[in-house]
Amino acid sequence: MNLAGNTVLITGGATGIGLALARRFQQAGSTVLAVGRREDKLREAQQQLPGLHIRVCDVALATERVALVEWARREYPQLNVLVNNAGVQRRFQLTEEEDWEVRRQELVINVEAPIHLTTLLLPHLRQQAAPAILNVTSGLAFAPMAQAPIYSATKAALHSFTLSLRHQLAATPIQVLEIVPPAVNTDLGGAGLHTWGVPVDVFADSVMERLAAGEQEVGYGTSEEIRRASREQIDARFQLINSR
Ligand SMILES: NC(=O)c1ccc[n+]([C@@H]2O[C@H](COP(=O)([O-])OP(=O)(O)OC[C@H]3O[C@@H](n4cnc5c(N)ncnc54)[C@H](OP(=O)(O)O)[C@@H]3O)[C@@H](O)[C@H]2O)c1
């Protein structure tokens, strides 16, 4: 993928991996629109990255997704890249009783939203030069972490959807790319849960370099291993991550 000259919409672009990707797209000469629920985080990101365009949007709500796409198409008609990065992670025991709506939100944010945003933007992207859709999945798509059962399932679903999307769009100019993070040091799931992960800048540098080199599915460290693993290796990884 050419990192320069794009107009890139990044969900969850104000923090963590999304912010690191936003910075690198900007540095490469692209325009970036960052989306999230917290306006203060979006404004902080804008201070760090002058020229960043921001929009408050809760992608859990279908009406807000539609309004987001209408705004983006109207204000940035040259929009040619969608990065489905927004995600949440909840760790819980399935035996604990909990309101279903709380659990359903993780499905909606991590799976329904990227699929809906993709669907909404496909007609527009087809008309653009060098269009691309980047989905941010996880190494947990390949070997789940049982304490995050819905999260892991959502990432497996998004990985599967990405393969189907790429296949269906093969005859179009739209590139379909997948970023498969390992544990990265961000605030995903709450501050302090991923501090042992790879530094976000190290991860983002590697990802962008490989996307620029033309790779379609990019992991790092353990997620690079697991996305290429045999069934036996996946079983061993599952045992390892769930024995802690
Ligand atoms: N960090 C890791 O170890 C790791 C590993 C594998 C995959 N990933 C994936 O990487 C992506 C980015 O996560 P991160 O690690 O960078 O954590 P993060 O800093 O918590 O980023 C998640 C972003 O998503 C946004 N978001 C969440 N729900 C949203 C909603 N309903 N509407 C709009 N925006 C929403 C958040 O902003 P608001 O809260 O302001 O809305 C936040 O900016 C996620 O898809 C995650 O699953 C991360």
The ligand as a MOL file (V3000), in Angstrom:
LIG
                    3D

  0  0  0     0  0            999 V3000
M  V30 BEGIN CTAB
M  V30 COUNTS 48 52 0 0 0
M  V30 BEGIN ATOM
M  V30 1 N -3.3430 -3.4830 22.6820 0
M  V30 2 C -3.3430 -4.7670 22.3830 0
M  V30 3 O -2.6970 -5.5820 23.0650 0
M  V30 4 C -4.1110 -5.2570 21.1880 0
M  V30 5 C -3.9000 -6.5690 20.7610 0
M  V30 6 C -4.6260 -7.0460 19.6810 0
M  V30 7 C -5.5350 -6.2350 19.0220 0
M  V30 8 N -5.7220 -4.9500 19.4700 0 CHG=1
M  V30 9 C -6.7490 -4.1450 18.7820 0
M  V30 10 O -6.2250 -2.8840 18.4310 0
M  V30 11 C -7.3040 -1.9470 18.3140 0
M  V30 12 C -6.9280 -0.6780 19.0370 0
M  V30 13 O -6.8150 -0.9420 20.4350 0
M  V30 14 P -5.6860 -0.2960 21.3480 0
M  V30 15 O -4.8540 -1.3840 21.8580 0
M  V30 16 O -5.0350 0.8270 20.6400 0 CHG=-1
M  V30 17 O -6.5440 0.2010 22.6100 0
M  V30 18 P -7.2060 1.6130 22.9130 0
M  V30 19 O -6.1610 2.6470 23.0810 0
M  V30 20 O -8.1650 1.3600 24.0270 0
M  V30 21 O -7.9830 1.9470 21.5660 0
M  V30 22 C -9.3080 1.6040 21.3040 0
M  V30 23 C -9.9350 2.7920 20.6080 0
M  V30 24 O -11.2410 2.4420 20.1680 0
M  V30 25 C -12.1020 3.5110 20.4570 0
M  V30 26 N -13.4540 2.9970 20.6390 0
M  V30 27 C -13.8520 1.9970 21.4530 0
M  V30 28 N -15.1750 1.8450 21.4050 0
M  V30 29 C -15.6310 2.7670 20.5160 0
M  V30 30 C -16.9040 3.1270 20.0580 0
M  V30 31 N -18.0070 2.4990 20.4880 0
M  V30 32 N -17.0020 4.1110 19.1480 0
M  V30 33 C -15.9040 4.7630 18.7030 0
M  V30 34 N -14.6610 4.4680 19.1140 0
M  V30 35 C -14.5330 3.4950 20.0160 0
M  V30 36 C -11.5620 4.1250 21.7460 0
M  V30 37 O -11.9240 5.4830 21.8800 0
M  V30 38 P -13.1320 5.9480 22.8350 0
M  V30 39 O -13.0890 5.0980 24.0760 0
M  V30 40 O -12.8680 7.3900 23.0920 0
M  V30 41 O -14.3670 5.7220 22.0390 0
M  V30 42 C -10.0660 3.9980 21.5450 0
M  V30 43 O -9.5450 5.1430 20.8950 0
M  V30 44 C -8.5440 -2.6480 18.9020 0
M  V30 45 O -9.3620 -3.1330 17.8640 0
M  V30 46 C -7.9430 -3.8100 19.6540 0
M  V30 47 O -8.8260 -4.8850 19.7770 0
M  V30 48 C -5.0370 -4.4520 20.5210 0
M  V30 END ATOM
M  V30 BEGIN BOND
M  V30 1 1 1 2
M  V30 2 2 2 3
M  V30 3 1 2 4
M  V30 4 1 4 5
M  V30 5 2 4 48
M  V30 6 2 5 6
M  V30 7 1 6 7
M  V30 8 2 7 8
M  V30 9 1 8 9
M  V30 10 1 8 48
M  V30 11 1 9 10
M  V30 12 1 9 46
M  V30 13 1 10 11
M  V30 14 1 11 12
M  V30 15 1 11 44
M  V30 16 1 12 13
M  V30 17 1 13 14
M  V30 18 2 14 15
M  V30 19 1 14 16
M  V30 20 1 14 17
M  V30 21 1 17 18
M  V30 22 2 18 19
M  V30 23 1 18 20
M  V30 24 1 18 21
M  V30 25 1 21 22
M  V30 26 1 22 23
M  V30 27 1 23 24
M  V30 28 1 23 42
M  V30 29 1 24 25
M  V30 30 1 25 26
M  V30 31 1 25 36
M  V30 32 1 26 27
M  V30 33 1 26 35
M  V30 34 2 27 28
M  V30 35 1 28 29
M  V30 36 1 29 30
M  V30 37 2 29 35
M  V30 38 1 30 31
M  V30 39 2 30 32
M  V30 40 1 32 33
M  V30 41 2 33 34
M  V30 42 1 34 35
M  V30 43 1 36 37
M  V30 44 1 36 42
M  V30 45 1 37 38
M  V30 46 2 38 39
M  V30 47 1 38 40
M  V30 48 1 38 41
M  V30 49 1 42 43
M  V30 50 1 44 45
M  V30 51 1 44 46
M  V30 52 1 46 47
M  V30 END BOND
M  V30 END CTAB
M  END
